[in-house]
């Protein structure tokens, strides 16, 4: 398993108790979509996010619930643990918590 930091860019409400956080990376003044994490995300987690109503991404993949995303200000950094793979995707991802010692521009 590996840990990596991401910028929190939004979330998807799957039901009354299940949420997925939408993850991104800051690169050359823009945000790049990197996927979702659901395990470890609670209602309390998403209550700490500030809704913006505007996606920070220039390109958003269709599917995976992105159509019902609630976009937030990309001002929070989190750590995600996942199993590395050759497809550059987040396999078995687990939300580990927010990082108060980092800003989004640190996550490239």
N, C-alpha and C positions, 0 to 999 in steps of 0.2 A: 504494500500500500504506500501511497505517496501523499504528501500534503502540498497544497498549492493555494495561493491567494487569488481572489477574484473580486471584481467590483459587483455589488448588488445593484441590478438595473430594473428589477420588477419582480412581481410574483403572480402566481396563478392559484386561485382558490379551487381546489378539486372537490371538496365537500366541506361540511361545517367544521371539520377538525384536521383536514389534510391540505397542505399548501406546498407549492414548489417555488423556490427562489430562482429567478432568471439571472444568469451569470454573464459577466462580460470582462473584457480586458481593455485598458486604455492604451491606445497606440497612435502616435502622430496626431494628437488632437481630436481623436474620434474613439468611439467605443465599438469593439468587435464582439459579436455574440459568441458565447462559448458553451451554452447549454443550460441545463437545469439541475437542481439538487432538491430532493424531497425528504429523504431520511434525515432526521434530526431537526427539521424545521417545524416550529410550533406556531400557534396563534400569537403567542407572546413575541416570537421572533419577528413576525410581519407587522405587529403593532408598533414596533420601533422604527418602521420605515415611513418616509414622508411621500405621499402620492404627488406626482407631477402631472399626470395625464398625458405626458408626451414621451414617446420612446426615445432613448438616447442613441439607438442604433440607426445607421443608414440603411442597413439590410437586415431583415428579420426572416428567418426560415419559416416557411409555412408548415403548419402542423404542430404537434406536441403541445397543443393548448395555447400557443402564442396569440391566437385570435382573441382570447378572453383575458389577456394579460392586463394586470394593473401596473402601470409604469410608475416608477419612483425616481426621486432625485438620486443620481448615481454618486452619492457622497459617503457610502459605507463600504468597507472592505471586509471580506470574510475569508475564513480558511475552510477549505473543503478537502476531505480525505477521499481518495479514489484509487482504483486499481489501474495502473498504466496499461495502455495497449497500443497497438500499431495504428489504430484508426484515429488517434488523436481525439478521442472522446472520453467523457467522464463515466467510467464503468463502476458500478456499485458505489456511487458517490454518497458521502455523508457530510452534512453541515456540521462543522466543529465549533463555530461561533464567530462573532464579530471581532475585528482587530481595531482597537482604538489608537494604536501606535502607528498606523499607516493611513495614507490618503490615496484616492484613486489613481493619481498620477504616478504613484510608486509601482503600480501593477501593470507592467508592460510585457 
